[in-house]
Amino acid sequence: MSAHAPLVIDFSDFLSGEPARVKRCLALVREACETSGFFQIINHSIPSELQEEIFHQQRRLFNLPLEEKMKIDKSKNNYNRGYEKIGSQRFQAEDAKPDFKEGYYCSRDLPEDHHQVRAGKFAHGPNLWPESLGDSFKNTCNEYLRQITDLTKEVLRAVIMSLDNDTSRLDEFFTDPMCFFKMNYYPPPANPNDLTQKSHGAHRDFGVITLLLQGDVPGLEVWDEPTNQWVLVPPMKDAYVVNLGNLFSQWTNDRYISNLHRVINASGRERYSLAFLFHGNPDFVIECRDSCKNKEGQTKYGPISVEDHVRGQYKEVYSRAGVYNIQDRSIKAA
């Protein structure tokens, strides 16, 4: 049996609202979610001009001198925002070395007096902006965040409809969501033959759903269980890679898959990607959907709030690297 890359789905079928086209799209989404937990979407709602501009701003950020980037280091805030230096995370516990990548987290720019910030909700607060890049960086990030949030809600709606068509609680789930996009920069490794150095160690995403803009440099690989091998997810211009996280898998009693994936940058080139991680309302309690319980009404997982799950998962991966500590209500340098 040969392995296959994740399905490519024309998302304009779903956005059209035409019953036959929607049905065709949902069938493909269902197949992808049940078999690999990954698919790519094309013909979505985000213009290529905005994608190109956010990549331009991303390169500007990571080309700054380290001392400039450290002015917005994550240790300077309590909200999981800002710059993340190389070696800050180790996603695969057995890896000898932390992941070889830099990052920058950005999300809804909430003031200190916002009710969720006052309550200490994880990843809620003001952003840390690189002042030397001016308003163009900030404005592009905010516009991209607005549009990718809207698209992700539509994709998640399609995933739910493909599962059991019960969207009755989605509005509650979408309210004041915990979500952020992360700019990833993967430098070419000094020694491409060093298999102990991962760009991003094998892992499953923590939360509900991720939309990833890859750029043009390959490196993302997904685990193919039937063939017991890693499969490259080929970059496609303008496309988004969609994958489900652990929390969504728990929501479905593992009917829909949260799959292992990793990044190996063996290209010899700089690699950039932009991941949008959508977790939903932090107070929303994830418990098995009725349609996904077994015949006896049993479930594999107990109920858990979005915030408790996501905070705990981040705490684990940062503690392995020993650079940042995530506490109950804050992030600070180790």
N, C-alpha and C positions, 0 to 999 in steps of 0.2 A: 504494500500500500504506500502510495506517495503522499507526502504532506502538501497542503495547499495554503496559500496566503489567505488572510481573512477576506470575506466577501466584500465586494464594492457595490454599494447601494445608491441608486439615484433618488435622493431625498426630495426632489421636486415632485415625485409621485405622491408623497405624503402631504406636502405643502399645498398641492393642487386642490385638495378636498374632494376630488372626484372619486366616487366609491370604488370603481374598478382599479384605479391607480393606487388608492390608499390600501386596498386589500392586497395588491401585489407587493407593495412595499412592506407591509406588516408581515407577510409570509416570509420574506427574506430576513427581516429583523429577528423574527422568532427562530429561524434556522440558525442564524449567527449566534444568538444569545444562548441557545441550547447546546451548541457544539463547541464554540471557542470563546464566547464572551467578548469577541472583537469583531468589528467591521469598519469599513471606511465609507464615508458619505461624500457624494459629489452633488453639484447643483443644489447647493443650500442657499442661505440668505445673506451670507457675508461676502462683500465684494473683495475681489483680489487686490484692489488698490489699498484697502485697509490692512489686509494681511501683509502686503509688501511694506507698508509704512510701519507696522508694529515690529517687523523683523529689522527694519532700519534702525528704529529706536533701541531695540535690543542690542544690536551691535555697538551702537554708541555707548550704551551703558557698560558693557563688558570690556570695551576698549579703554575705559578710564583707568588711570593709575590706581593701584591697590589702595593707596591712602585716601583717594577720593571715594572709592567704593566703601571703605571701612567707616566713612562718616554716616552711612546709612545701614550699618551692620545690624543684624537682627537682635543682637544683645542690647541695643539701645531702646527697645520697646517691649511691650507685653502682649503684642497682638499678632505674632507670627508674620510680621511684615519686614520688608527690606532685603538687604544683600546677605547672601549665604556663601561663605568662602569654601574653597576646595577642601574636601575631606570632612565636611560637616555631618554627613549622613553615611550610615552603613546599613543598607536595606537587607542584605543577605548576611545573616548572623555568622555563617561559617567563613565568610571572606576574610582574608588576612588583613586587607587594606580597606580603608573607607572609599566611598565612591569618588571617582575622579571627575568632578563637575563643579561648576559654580551655579548659583541660582539667585533669583530675585522674586520675592513674593509681593503681590499687589492685589487689592480687593476693593470692596465698597469703602469709600473714604468717609468714615463715620467720625463725628466729633466726640470729644471726651464725655459730653453730657448726653449722648445717645443712650436710650434705655438699655440696650444690649451691652454697650461698653461699660456702663455703670454696674451692670450685673456680672461683669467679668466673663462674658461668653468668649469661648476660645475663638481666636482669629477674627475678632471684631474690634475695630478701632481705626485711628487715622493711619494713612499710608506714610511711608518714609520716602520722600522724593529726592532724587539727586539734583541739587540746586544748580550745579554747573551745566546741566542739560536743558535748562529753561522750561518754558511752558509747553513746548512742542512734545516733549516726552510725556508729561503729565496728561495733556489733552488727548494724545493718541491712546494712552493706556485707558483712560476713562471711557473713551468712545468704543474701544475694542471690548472692554468689560461689559458695556451696555449691550452690544450686539451679540457677543458670545453667550451671555446669560440668556437672552431671548431665544437664541438657537438651541441651546442646551435644554431649555424647558420643552421645546417642541420635540426634540429627539427623545427626551425622557417620556413625554406623553406617548410617542409612538411605541416605545419599548413596553410601557404599561398596557397599551391597547393590544399589542401583539401577545401579551401574556394572558390577560383575562378581561380586558376592556373595562375594568372598574377604575375609573379616574376620579371617583367621588372625593377623595381626600388630597388630590394633588394641589389644590389651591392652598390648603393648610400647609402642606409640605413646602410649597414655594414661598411662603411668607417669611420675610426677613432672613433669607438663606445664609448659611455658612458656605461661602464659595470664594475662591481666589484663583488667579492665574499665576503660574510660575514660569518665568523665563529661565530656560536651561541653556548653559553653555558647556559643551564637552570639548576640551582641548584635545588635539591629537596626542596620544600617549607617547612618552619618551621612548618606550620599548614596546612596539605593537605585539611582540611575541610573548610578553609577560602576561600569562593567563591568570595571574593572581590579582591583576589590576583591572577591575570592571569600571566602565564609565558610569553605569547605574546597575547595581546588583539585582539579581532576580528577585521579584516580589510580585505580590498582588496589591492593587490599589486599595486604600483603606475604606474609602467612602462609598458613594452611590454611583456616580458616573463621571467619566473623564472624556473630554474632547481635546485631542492633541493635534496641533499643527506642526508637521515634521520638518518643513524646509526641504532642501534638495539633496542632503547628505544621508545615506542609509546608516542604519545602526540598530534600529528597533527590531527586536526579535520576540516572537510569541511561542510559547510551548505548545506543541501539538501532541496531545496525549495518545491518540491511536498509533502514531508512528514513533513516539518516544524520541522526538528531536525538536530542535529549535528551528523556527521558520521566520525568515526575514519578512517584515512588512514593508513593501517597496514604497518609497516616497512617491506621491502623486500630486501634481501641481494643484493647488487650491483645495485639496481634499482634507477632511478631518478623519483621524483615526478615533473611533469611539470604543471605549471599553467599560465594562461594568466592574464595580468594586465589591469588596467583601460585604459591605453593608447591604447592597442591593441583593447579593446572593443570599444573605440571611433572610431578607424580606421574602424571598421566593422559596425558602427551604432547599436551596441549592438547585432548584430547577433551572434557573439561569446562572451562568457560570462567571465567576471572577477568576481570571486566568493568570498564570505566571507570565511575566515578560521581563525583559532586560534590555540594556543598551550596551553594545560593544562597538566602540568607534575605532574600527580598523581601517578607516578610509585614508588616514594620513592627512585629513583636512579638519578644520574647525567645524563642529556641528552645533547647530542651534535648533531648539524646539520650544514650543510654547504650549504648556499643558493647562487646561482649565478644569479645575476640580470642583465639582458641584456636590455638596453634601446635604443641602436642604436646611429647613428650619431646625436650629440646634435643639429645640425642646420637643421636636417630633419624636415619638416613640416608635421605633422599628420593631414590628412583631410580624410573625408569619402571616401572609395573606391567606384568607380562607380557601382560595382556589388552589393553594399549594400544599395544604396539609395532607397527610396520608389518609388512608381509609379509616383509620382509628381516630383521626383528628389530632394526631401527634405531630410535634415539630422538633427539629434538631436544636433550635436556639431559643433562648428566652428573650423577652423584650429588653431593649436597651435604647436610651436616647441617642440621637445623632451626636450630640456634643460629647457624651461620656465615651462613646466608641472612638470617635476621631481623635480626641485629646489623648486617650490612652495609646493609640497606635503611633502617633507622632512622638510621644514620650519615649516609646520603646526604640525607634530607629535613631533618634538623636542620642540617647544614652549609650548606644553601642559605639558611636564615634567619639563621644566625650568632649565635644566642642560646645554645644548648647544643652542646657537643661530645661525641659518643659515641666513646670510645676502646675499646681492646681489652677492658678490664676495668672501665671506669668512665664516669660521666657527670659533667662539671663545667662550670661557667660558662665561656663563651668570653671 
